[in-house]
């Protein structure tokens, strides 16, 4: 079972209780669950990751896509930083990989060595950094 499975379960619960809630409140609930599933990362990095992905969501051509589609997509980031990334079942855009790369570099000194090595290997194997 992936860490993101727990996250997705919570997102489905938020969705089922979402009637008449404003998007800002739903996003806050999603943020809370997202951050809790990345508790192995420095607090500022968790927030920066979430904020960067939210910014991409609101700037995307598909703006106003379902907020829950966006939330489900974040499961890949959770798996990546929990060393459970499944490349075959998860897609991230080049822009998303750039955010991951830049924030991993920025917080490298604060990450545990296993997580740092894992994420860097994923970045390298995906062609997002050069060896």
Secondary structure, 3 states (H helix, E strand, C coil): CCHHHHHHHHHHHHHHCCCCCCHHHHHHHHHHHHHHCCCCCCHHHHHHHHHHHHHHHHHCCCCCCCHHHHHHHCHHHHHHHCCCCCCCCCCCCHHHHHHHHHHHHHCHHHCCHHHHHHHHHHHHHCCCCCC
